[in-house]
Amino acid sequence: MTEHVVIVGGGTGGTVLANDLADRLEPELDAGDVRVTLVNDDSDHVYKPVWLYVPFGQREPDDGRRPLDDLVDDAVDLRIDRVSDIDTESQRLQFHGSAPSVGYDYLVLATGSTLEPDRIPGLTEGGHNYYSESGATDLRDELLEFTEGDLVLSVIGTPHMCPAAPLEFVFMADDWLRERGLREDVDITYTYPIQRVHGNPHIAEWARPIMEERDIQVETFFNAESVDPEAETVTSMEGTELDYDLLVTIPPHGGVDLIEEAGLGDGGWVDVDKHTLEAEAAEDVYALGDTADTGVPNAGSVAHYQAGVVGQRLASEIRGRPATATYDGKTLCFIETGMDAASFVEFDYENPPSPALPSEKLHWSKLAYNESYWLTARGLL
Amino acid sequence: MTDIEPDDTVDARGAACPGPLMDLIGRIRGAESGDVIRLLSDNNQSLTDVPEWAEEAGNELLAVEERDDHNAFYVEKA
């Protein structure tokens, strides 16, 4: 009997896992004992970290897009479709339209994060972001015209994709404006929802003095409640009102509704064992990347490492052996601290991060990784 | 034990910091003025995070209940 593994989501986690399984289960796939299907609602794979560079004119959105067909091993069935329902009892997926349902023996959910700016009144009209292709290009156009006034970067809620990116944006904006001789005419303010500048206290302690040194104003305990695009103000739940001339936000994030509808977790995040990545509410279901509620950052490196763990566990289960691979919370991040310097952090569930001294070498390492990312997606790096 | 009847409960047990506080903030965002939200957290950082944020936001921390393996925070939205 053919065992069918279905992966939903063709981002970093889903794509790396599909290629990992194609390699790991090659004999079983060749013999027809196993089938791997990757379902994605877009024919392209998108490497979102490219968007950070778009507002500064350093990259184009197309630099972060490639056809999934070019990235995924031929042994994997690629299906461009949108899942409308997950039935974990009968182990079947329904699709939008008239497409027939598909059964699975093992299901991996890698559906990622979605942006939900409509949760904050006025945000869609008044705020910019670099967490989407269109947002990044719109912000680029605004930023190129922006020569003076108040630039506010507001982190609205967590979790959000790439927890380092808000820090990176203000550090890069500061440096970019200095290089252009405009920094004295622009006030930069960074807001964060809790009492420090980053969720991780070690990264917050590292970043705060850099902000002070660069004259980046900080508003902590700032949970944006509404934006008034006419008056150009953003108001927090805590009662603080900030004027802005250019508002850049990290919009509220959510998962996908079908996860909550399937009873797998609240808010679109799957409740999982944080070491095995198995769903707590259903058998033979895994989640990885942003979709898995593990408490680690929503970052590509996390999805990459988790895909390796799920790949090993699935191969073991399919071969009738005990699954022993576990995820230890490993996370790697480069953090841009300007236009030509970056830091680097590595941490896991047990060991906190210790940000490296920013250097030009680390900046180039980040850019080099961005270029070689496609090898990661192919499962080669 | 408190006899406060919460309007809603957020179970953030198992979540790492700042997860419990963010879960509470998210729930209060959608609550009505006067609603009481109960936060369940087993993260010790919540013992300082929640009172500090409640004061900053003008909400009232009505009670903190120490239970065997977690704490229950009762916060009334202003």
Interface residues (C-beta under 8 A of the other chain):
Chain A: R119 G157 T158 P159 P193 I194 Q195 G199 P201 F221 N223 E225 M237 E238 G239 G295
Chain B: G14 A15 A16 C17 P18 G19 L21 M22 I25 G26 I28 R29 D49 E52 W53 E56 A57 G58
